[in-house]
Amino acid sequence: MAVKLRLMRMGKTKQPTYRVVAADSRSPRDGRFIEIVGSYAPREEQNKVTLKPELVTKWLSQGAQPTDRVRRLLAGAGLIEAAPVRKPKEAPVTTAAKSK
């Protein structure tokens, strides 16, 4: 069973709040989850993030993979190091030589 740390949407229409949950990767976004490890309120001032560090470290040590958004939230809270910024690959410049 592959466990992911991901967001589960809560709240009213156009007023989302999210729970950060540990869930089986095969379950739907708002479906079954294993444990709640925090919350995220993007519409409040300063994007309120509340995490339970002991639960987050427990799941990460057991091999849970955070989604991209949760990885950024965890990095902002100092629970994991930030992922390196990837630069877009440049296409190699090729010069076509005309042969006669």
N, C-alpha and C positions, 0 to 999 in steps of 0.2 A: 504494500500500500504506500503510494507516494503522498506525502503530506506537504501541503503548501500553506504558507502564511499569506492570507489575502484579505481583501476588503469585502464586506457584506453590506449591501445597501439597506438603509433604514430611513425613516422619516417620510414626510409628505411629498407630494408631487412638487417638483422644482425647489424643494428645500431638503436636500439630502444630508444625512449624517451616515457615517459608516462605522461598522465594528471591524476591528482587526481580529480575524479568527484563524485558528489552525483547522484546516479541513482537508478531506481526501480530495485529491486533484480531479477525481472523476465526478464529484458531486456538483450540482449547479451552483451558480454564484450566490443565490439567496437561499440555498437549500440546507441540507444537513451539514453540521460542523462538529468538530471534536471539542474545542475549547475557545472561549473568548479571551484574547490576550490584550485588548485595548480598544480605543475608539478614536475616531477622526471626524472633526466637524469643520469642513472647509468653508462654510458660509459665515462662521464667527470671525471676529477680529483676530488676526494673527494665526488663523488656521489651527485651532485648538487640537492638539494631539495628546492623548492620555494612553500610556502604555504601562504594562506590568512587566518590569525588566526581568524578574525571576522566571516568569513564564516564557518570555521571548527567548531568553538564553537557554532554557530547558528544551524548547522545540528546535532551536537552531543546532544545539548540540546533538539532538537525536536525528538530524539530517533533513529537517524541514527546509524547503526552498521558498524564500519570499518572492512575491511578484515584483515587477519593476517599481510600481508605486509604493508598495510596502517597504522595499529596500531603501527608497529615498526617505521615507518617514523614519525608519530605523537609523539611518545614517544621520539624519538631523537630530535625533535624540541621543546620538553617540553610542548606540548599542552595537553597531557594526561599522567597519570602515566604509567610506563612500566608494562606490564603484568608479574606476577610472573613466574619464571622459573620452569617448571614442571619437577620433577625427574621421571624417568621411574619406574614403579611399579616393585617391586621385587616379584618373584613368591614365595609363601610360601613353606618352606622346610618341606616336610612330610616324615616321616619314616614309611615304611610299615613293620609292625611286622608280622613275619611268625607264623602262628598258626598250630599246628599239632593235 
